């Protein structure tokens, strides 16, 4: 093969190689861009799921706290009613005891 043709073939091969490299670079950049975009989408989805899970857990905690609060209030009300009933039951005895002591004190002074 004559020398000018060899040089032309070499130049053509170099040009083809440059085109292949440029095409590979473009493909690489495109794939990187797509991968970054997908990573952003995955991150956004994960953040949204985390927010939803957090809200769900907070709502569950609020519900549990409200139920516990109601239970404590009911227990307190039951205790209060029991104490009122006990005080009412003891009221007559306490009055009788006070009258008896007063009477004793009056008789002791006379």
Steps between C-alpha positions, in 0.01 A plus 500: 500500500641838409604729774232770448229237521646362823506850645143550384396167661674597823328839501170335425555246782595781738192693400285191551666444837436864596136460397469180703659667803276807463195277465608299805549825696153620402355162596686510832377852574144402410516193724647703786229760458231231502657331803514831690139573408391153614700539822322831564163333437587213737617748766180704463286187524690385809462842663126499428464148640694607810273803546191284463636240743588774749149646479350154537712427809420840648129440449529156662684656795237774531226238500679294766563808713137607470384151601737498799384848600136391483579190707678707765213749511248218538705344781527839670125554470432154642735568794336836560155343502621230741645763733180706487294190579735410787482853636120497478492163679723635777318833527240377748764329716717812494209725598396259779860485626530880495170544687608239756833671559328840523250363748780348709685831494189692610430255784861516607473878543186489709 
